[in-house]
Amino acid sequence: QVQLVESGGGLVQPGGSLRLSCAASGFPFGRYAMSWYRQAPGKERELVAAITSAGGSSNYADSVKGRFTISRDNAKNTVYLQMNSLKPEDTAVYYCNARADYGIAPKNYWGQGTQVTVSS
């Protein structure tokens, strides 16, 4: 049974920090690129950050560069999103995504999301 379970969301003041976690099971985590997406009310879902299967490379949306850091621990089957200097416009539901590496059967999995609210 494939599962991606996000945690760590909540309410934080502008300028504050949160760390999101996504615990994965049921698939070969070390052969999947991982990413975080977010969706705010009335907005399209957007890519926030992505990291390669071995953790050797990452990329970020321009809106979060310098503030967010994606990382992964393949021994724990977990991917993280460290969010610093949070802004109200970061408010959204954040989703964890897993995508199979090229060279294996294409597969894509999603978590259920965790709410992040940035407000004073």
C-alpha positions in Angstrom: 0.0 0.0 0.0 1.5 3.3 -1.1 1.4 6.1 1.4 2.7 9.6 1.6 1.8 11.2 4.9 2.6 14.9 5.4 3.0 16.5 8.8 4.3 19.7 10.4 1.9 22.2 9.1 0.2 24.8 11.2 -0.3 28.5 12.0 2.8 30.6 12.1 3.5 34.4 12.2 5.1 36.2 9.3 8.9 35.8 9.5 8.5 32.5 11.3 9.6 29.0 10.3 8.1 25.6 9.9 9.5 22.2 8.8 7.2 19.9 6.9 7.8 16.2 6.7 6.5 13.6 4.3 6.8 9.9 5.4 6.7 7.5 2.5 6.0 3.8 2.4 5.0 1.1 -0.1 7.4 2.0 -2.9 11.2 2.1 -3.5 11.7 5.6 -2.1 15.4 5.8 -3.1 14.4 5.5 -6.8 11.9 8.3 -6.7 12.4 12.0 -7.1 10.4 13.9 -4.4 8.8 17.3 -4.5 6.6 19.7 -2.6 3.6 21.4 -4.2 1.2 23.9 -2.8 -2.3 25.2 -3.6 -3.9 28.3 -2.2 -7.7 28.9 -2.4 -8.6 30.0 -5.9 -5.1 29.3 -7.2 -3.6 26.5 -9.3 -1.4 24.0 -7.7 2.3 25.0 -8.1 5.6 23.3 -7.7 7.5 24.6 -4.7 10.6 22.5 -4.5 12.0 19.2 -5.9 14.9 16.9 -5.1 16.4 14.0 -7.0 16.2 10.5 -5.8 19.7 10.4 -4.3 19.4 14.0 -3.0 22.2 15.3 -5.2 20.2 18.1 -6.9 17.3 20.3 -6.0 15.3 23.1 -7.5 12.9 25.7 -6.3 10.2 28.1 -7.4 11.5 31.6 -7.7 9.1 32.8 -5.0 10.7 30.6 -2.3 14.4 30.6 -3.3 16.6 31.5 -0.4 13.9 30.8 2.1 12.9 27.2 1.7 15.1 24.1 1.6 14.1 20.6 0.5 16.0 17.6 1.8 15.6 13.9 2.1 16.7 11.0 4.3 16.5 7.8 2.2 17.2 5.7 5.3 14.1 7.0 6.9 12.0 7.2 3.7 11.2 10.8 4.5 11.4 14.1 2.6 11.4 17.5 4.4 10.7 21.1 3.5 12.3 23.7 5.8 10.5 26.9 5.4 12.0 30.1 6.8 11.1 33.8 6.6 7.5 32.8 6.0 5.2 35.3 4.3 1.3 35.5 4.2 1.5 34.5 0.5 3.0 31.2 1.5 -0.4 30.2 3.0 -1.6 27.1 1.2 -2.1 23.4 1.5 1.3 21.7 0.9 1.4 18.4 -0.9 4.1 15.8 -1.1 4.7 14.2 -4.5 6.8 11.1 -5.5 7.9 10.6 -9.1 9.7 7.5 -10.4 13.1 8.0 -11.8 13.5 7.7 -15.6 14.6 4.1 -16.4 11.9 2.5 -14.3 8.1 2.3 -14.8 6.6 5.8 -14.7 4.6 6.3 -11.5 3.5 9.3 -9.6 2.0 9.5 -6.1 0.5 12.2 -3.9 -0.1 12.8 -0.3 -3.2 14.3 1.2 -1.7 17.6 2.1 -1.0 19.7 5.2 -2.3 23.2 5.8 0.2 26.0 6.3 -1.2 29.4 7.5 1.0 32.4 7.8 -0.8 35.2 9.7 -0.3 37.6 12.5 
